C-alpha cells in the first residue's frame, strides 16, 4: 500500500463559524500591498495553530494573500494574515503567516472544549 505522508505540524479542530476574508492585493504602484476594505464572508470548517480551511462563494488561487477576521471566542475577534495553500471548488486551505499569542490561546481553548467529555 502507498501511504501519504502527513505534512501538518498541528492538529485540526472542528470550528464552525463565519470569517471575514479581506483580499490583500498589490498597490497601484506595485511597491506595497493593500488590504481591501470590503470583506468576503466565508465559513470556517476547521482550524489549527498553522491555519484553517474555509468555504466561500468566491474562489482563490494558491499563494493569494488574505487578512482574516474571526471570532475565536465569544465576543473576542482576532485578525491574522494568511496565504492560500490549496483551493478546490469552494474550499480553501490557508496557512497563517504569523500566529500571535491571542490566536494561539483561542485555538487551545477551542481544542479543549472539543476534546473534553460532554457533561
C-alpha positions as YAML, in Angstrom:
chain: A
units: angstrom
residues:
- id: 1
  name: UNK
  ca: [0.00, 0.00, 0.00]
- id: 2
  name: UNK
  ca: [1.00, 3.57, -0.62]
- id: 3
  name: UNK
  ca: [0.77, 5.90, 2.34]
- id: 4
  name: UNK
  ca: [0.63, 9.65, 2.02]
- id: 5
  name: UNK
  ca: [2.98, 11.35, 4.41]
- id: 6
  name: UNK
  ca: [1.24, 13.70, 6.80]
- id: 7
  name: UNK
  ca: [2.63, 17.23, 6.39]
- id: 8
  name: UNK
  ca: [0.62, 19.01, 9.08]
- id: 9
  name: UNK
  ca: [2.50, 20.25, 12.13]
- id: 10
  name: UNK
  ca: [-0.63, 20.97, 14.17]
- id: 11
  name: UNK
  ca: [-3.83, 19.04, 14.88]
- id: 12
  name: UNK
  ca: [-7.01, 20.33, 13.30]
- id: 13
  name: UNK
  ca: [-10.01, 21.23, 15.43]
- id: 14
  name: UNK
  ca: [-13.56, 21.45, 14.13]
- id: 15
  name: UNK
  ca: [-14.52, 25.12, 14.09]
- id: 16
  name: UNK
  ca: [-17.84, 26.06, 12.52]
- id: 17
  name: UNK
  ca: [-18.03, 29.86, 12.31]
- id: 18
  name: UNK
  ca: [-18.04, 32.63, 9.76]
- id: 19
  name: UNK
  ca: [-14.89, 34.51, 8.92]
- id: 20
  name: UNK
  ca: [-14.41, 37.83, 7.15]
- id: 21
  name: UNK
  ca: [-11.85, 37.47, 4.37]
- id: 22
  name: UNK
  ca: [-10.11, 40.63, 3.17]
- id: 23
  name: UNK
  ca: [-8.06, 40.10, -0.01]
- id: 24
  name: UNK
  ca: [-4.55, 41.59, 0.10]
- id: 25
  name: UNK
  ca: [-3.51, 42.92, -3.30]
- id: 26
  name: UNK
  ca: [-0.54, 44.85, -4.73]
- id: 27
  name: UNK
  ca: [-0.99, 48.62, -4.62]
- id: 28
  name: UNK
  ca: [-1.24, 50.63, -7.81]
- id: 29
  name: UNK
  ca: [2.45, 51.46, -7.55]
- id: 30
  name: UNK
  ca: [3.22, 47.76, -7.09]
- id: 31
  name: UNK
  ca: [5.66, 48.50, -4.27]
- id: 32
  name: UNK
  ca: [3.40, 47.62, -1.33]
- id: 33
  name: UNK
  ca: [0.29, 45.59, -0.60]
- id: 34
  name: UNK
  ca: [-3.13, 46.90, 0.36]
- id: 35
  name: UNK
  ca: [-5.88, 45.20, 2.32]
- id: 36
  name: UNK
  ca: [-9.20, 45.51, 0.52]
- id: 37
  name: UNK
  ca: [-11.86, 47.27, 2.60]
- id: 38
  name: UNK
  ca: [-14.85, 45.14, 1.59]
- id: 39
  name: UNK
  ca: [-14.72, 41.66, 3.18]
- id: 40
  name: UNK
  ca: [-15.91, 38.41, 1.68]
- id: 41
  name: UNK
  ca: [-17.95, 36.26, 4.07]
- id: 42
  name: UNK
  ca: [-16.75, 32.65, 4.33]
- id: 43
  name: UNK
  ca: [-17.45, 29.63, 6.53]
- id: 44
  name: UNK
  ca: [-14.62, 28.04, 8.52]
- id: 45
  name: UNK
  ca: [-14.68, 24.23, 8.71]
- id: 46
  name: UNK
  ca: [-11.63, 23.62, 10.88]
- id: 47
  name: UNK
  ca: [-8.69, 25.44, 12.41]
- id: 48
  name: UNK
  ca: [-5.24, 24.73, 13.84]
- id: 49
  name: UNK
  ca: [-2.29, 26.79, 15.01]
- id: 50
  name: UNK
  ca: [-0.97, 26.57, 11.46]
- id: 51
  name: UNK
  ca: [-4.04, 27.63, 9.52]
- id: 52
  name: UNK
  ca: [-7.65, 26.93, 8.67]
- id: 53
  name: UNK
  ca: [-9.94, 25.57, 5.99]
- id: 54
  name: UNK
  ca: [-12.83, 27.68, 4.77]
- id: 55
  name: UNK
  ca: [-15.61, 27.56, 2.22]
- id: 56
  name: UNK
  ca: [-16.60, 30.63, 0.20]
- id: 57
  name: UNK
  ca: [-18.63, 31.56, -2.83]
- id: 58
  name: UNK
  ca: [-15.53, 33.19, -4.34]
- id: 59
  name: UNK
  ca: [-12.57, 31.09, -5.39]
- id: 60
  name: UNK
  ca: [-8.94, 31.96, -4.66]
- id: 61
  name: UNK
  ca: [-5.72, 30.96, -6.36]
- id: 62
  name: UNK
  ca: [-2.88, 29.37, -4.39]
- id: 63
  name: UNK
  ca: [-0.41, 31.90, -2.93]
- id: 64
  name: UNK
  ca: [-3.14, 34.55, -2.72]
- id: 65
  name: UNK
  ca: [-2.69, 36.68, 0.43]
- id: 66
  name: UNK
  ca: [-5.55, 37.36, 2.85]
- id: 67
  name: UNK
  ca: [-6.33, 39.13, 6.07]
- id: 68
  name: UNK
  ca: [-8.81, 37.11, 8.12]
- id: 69
  name: UNK
  ca: [-11.03, 38.41, 10.91]
- id: 70
  name: UNK
  ca: [-12.74, 35.78, 13.02]
- id: 71
  name: UNK
  ca: [-14.42, 35.43, 16.38]
- id: 72
  name: UNK
  ca: [-12.23, 32.88, 18.10]
- id: 73
  name: UNK
  ca: [-14.17, 33.05, 21.37]
- id: 74
  name: UNK
  ca: [-17.50, 34.67, 22.17]
- id: 75
  name: UNK
  ca: [-17.18, 38.44, 21.80]
- id: 76
  name: UNK
  ca: [-13.45, 38.12, 21.05]
- id: 77
  name: UNK
  ca: [-12.29, 38.69, 17.47]
- id: 78
  name: UNK
  ca: [-8.76, 38.25, 16.16]
- id: 79
  name: UNK
  ca: [-7.14, 39.20, 12.89]
- id: 80
  name: UNK
  ca: [-4.46, 37.17, 11.17]
- id: 81
  name: UNK
  ca: [-2.76, 37.22, 7.78]
- id: 82
  name: UNK
  ca: [-2.60, 34.05, 5.74]
- id: 83
  name: UNK
  ca: [-1.79, 32.60, 2.37]
- id: 84
  name: UNK
  ca: [-3.93, 30.24, 0.29]
- id: 85
  name: UNK
  ca: [-2.09, 26.92, 0.13]
- id: 86
  name: UNK
  ca: [-4.68, 24.94, -1.82]
- id: 87
  name: UNK
  ca: [-8.06, 25.60, -3.42]
- id: 88
  name: UNK
  ca: [-10.64, 23.10, -4.67]
- id: 89
  name: UNK
  ca: [-14.14, 24.09, -5.74]
- id: 90
  name: UNK
  ca: [-15.36, 26.41, -2.98]
- id: 91
  name: UNK
  ca: [-12.91, 25.14, -0.32]
- id: 92
  name: UNK
  ca: [-9.53, 26.71, 0.51]
- id: 93
  name: UNK
  ca: [-6.70, 25.83, 2.84]
- id: 94
  name: UNK
  ca: [-4.97, 28.81, 4.46]
- id: 95
  name: UNK
  ca: [-1.59, 28.82, 6.19]
- id: 96
  name: UNK
  ca: [-1.26, 31.53, 8.82]
- id: 97
  name: UNK
  ca: [1.72, 33.77, 8.24]
- id: 98
  name: UNK
  ca: [2.13, 34.80, 11.87]
- id: 99
  name: UNK
  ca: [0.24, 33.48, 14.89]
- id: 100
  name: UNK
  ca: [0.12, 35.77, 17.90]
- id: 101
  name: UNK
  ca: [-0.44, 34.67, 21.49]
- id: 102
  name: UNK
  ca: [-4.12, 35.70, 21.45]
- id: 103
  name: UNK
  ca: [-4.92, 33.46, 18.48]
- id: 104
  name: UNK
  ca: [-2.88, 30.58, 19.90]
- id: 105
  name: UNK
  ca: [-4.74, 30.80, 23.25]
- id: 106
  name: UNK
  ca: [-8.09, 30.88, 21.45]
- id: 107
  name: UNK
  ca: [-7.27, 27.79, 19.38]
- id: 108
  name: UNK
  ca: [-6.13, 25.94, 22.52]
- id: 109
  name: UNK
  ca: [-9.42, 26.88, 24.24]
- id: 110
  name: UNK
  ca: [-11.43, 25.57, 21.26]
- id: 111
  name: UNK
  ca: [-9.42, 22.35, 21.27]
- id: 112
  name: UNK
  ca: [-10.02, 21.81, 24.99]
- id: 113
  name: UNK
  ca: [-13.78, 22.33, 24.55]
- id: 114
  name: UNK
  ca: [-13.94, 19.88, 21.64]
- id: 115
  name: UNK
  ca: [-11.85, 17.24, 23.42]
- id: 116
  name: UNK
  ca: [-13.48, 17.44, 26.86]
- id: 117
  name: UNK
  ca: [-16.12, 14.84, 27.76]
- id: 118
  name: UNK
  ca: [-19.73, 16.03, 27.48]
- id: 119
  name: UNK
  ca: [-21.46, 16.82, 30.73]
...
